[in-house]
Amino acid sequence: MAKVTIDGQEMEFAEGTRLFDACAEARGEALPHFCYHPDLSVAGVCRLCQVEVEGMPKLTIACNTFVRDGMVVHTRNEKVRKAARQILEMHLVNHPVDCPICDQAGECGLQNQYMTYGLYESEVEQADKVNKAKAEVIGPHVILDKERCVLCSRCVRFCEEVTKTGEMGIFNRGDRAEIGVAPGTELANEYSLNTVDICPVGALTSRDFRFQKRVWMLKSTPGVCPGCATGCNVRIDHEAGRIFRLKPRRNDEVNGPWMCDRGRMVYKDVHDEDRLTTPLLRGEAVAWADVEEDLARLLAFGSVGLAVGSARATLEENFLLKRLAERLGAGEMSGGLRDADRGVGDDILQDADRAPNRRGLEILDLAEHDAVTLAGRIGNASGTILLLGGDPAAAPEVAAALQGKDVVFVGTHAGATAALAQVVLPGAAWAETAGVFVNRQGRLQDFPQAIARPDRARETWRILVERLAAAGEDTPPASLRTVRLLLTEAHGLPDLNSLPAVGSVPAAGGAD
Amino acid sequence: MSFEGLPKGSGNKERTFRESIYLWEVLRGLGVTIGHLVRNILHTDDMPTRQYPEEKHVYSDRFRGRHRLMKREDGAPRCVACQMCSTYCPADCIEIVAAEHPDPAIEKYPASFDIDLLRCVYCGLCEEACPCDAIRLDTGIFEIAADQREKFVVDKEFLLNNETDGTR
């Protein structure tokens, strides 16, 4: 252990702690910085985190210094503040100060630090600034403004150390130095939007989010990415019922601070034009009351032949489907299609399993089937086929087997399944409901509802609870809380209503 | 509840003869009217009635009036759709949709810029917030009338051509 005095406060840190982290702990806030990132190597180029260490002849950068026993550090004295101010002034010499049109404005390191350490009259005329390329498209997701860059090299280090693709670099020298992609290449790796997240200024911005919304107008809700079995923790940024972007939320045991580009785009699904927004009775849009009669007949006791869950539905929804099927005396259950939602994984974050909750089906003992087997089971089942989520009829074998059957579909998107079903009940998409996903590690990850549902769509768990009530269950669960209590009890899970916050989410049985 | 012992209302008061024929009171009222008429004819300058719309009220120089959007030299809106005004607006009456401008030197421009004049409180905070001096409340136009609520939501074209009325 090393005893360090930071701003007069004596604290102990483990050997090998970075002075930067020690100062952050002692101060309660990080030192000003651009280039330091805990998940990347130390570059020490921005020179903003300089602190005074007694005994050292000059100020030293905290990010590249380790704590030593007996160190006496000052982070708030006049000398340090003056240094930060001067360095910041240097960073801003050639900055275009085009905050009004910059998407980073509102979450910009340069803005924040200027408010704390800057506040001076600029000595450089706008006309004297070095001009560089603006609005340069450098990849499918990222747009670069070279004037705004402070050359912190975070994006360069990200592409070298995390994706190991090395597309980016710093070119030229002095005030001509600029960030860019190597000639003839583009920033097209599958994690390119992380460079936008870590860019402390507005040099790298997202093409998808470009000019969509000013960031201070967005509200954020924590969520879990439904894009694959990894279950990256995300922040859903939304306003007035529309999702504008997904950002990764740090969880060192799942995704660290990153997430993939494909995952960031899954929100578009929620606002798809083919969302189911109203109940459909044999293809006709109707009110909820109008489907009641047909549902009473199709979902009467003993009339359900097969209930099919989905790896895209939440743990609660699959649990309620199972409970409903048991209540209705359904002979057969299935977890859905084993081959649906498969893709190519990588060894960074993306999983080949593109469904967010396949491990959840295992917890509920719902076995998945391949298309031929599922089609066979549908063919053999006598009575209504109750389908939950996804689009199982996208598989031609299943679609063929469903022809002529009585089908009730609880889902979110129009498609082959909705077209085949007698009754379609519009449920909530992942951001429109609270729930629990079980990721590939077996971690139970709960998430709250972020946005409102469209038109007449209802929370899927509520639809299933209503069917349970109609099926004669004496005390159907009245809230999601009660559903989770039942689920916890039935499957020996940790209490789903008080899952610990990010970072220490416990694993269900059999976690790796 | 009993009404006994309470004083009788004025309606039950006995009228005098002069009151009961009304004529005297009618003439007294006419006298007041004719008195004002004579006074106004003799002193027309003090008359509070204005001959609107021929004769318009002159407001103080500090009166703001309806908004206008400023133009660049080429006639395009000066606005860069930074949405400072709509952020600052206490009445939440400004709705801007930003879009990519083909000229990278301009980069961002308002595809639409709507102001709901019925919601606006004419406080002028939008022009104070504007970093580009693109919106001004200096037209002095106070005649804001329409026959449908929808017509009070004015768009970019309207605001761009909303010149001052020449009073300043």
Interface residues (C-beta under 8 A of the other chain):
Chain A: D98 C99 P100 I101 A105 K134 A135 R210 F211 Q212 R214 W216 M217
Chain B: V80 A81 C82 Q83 M84 T87 A98 A99 E100 P104 A105 E107 K108 P131 C132
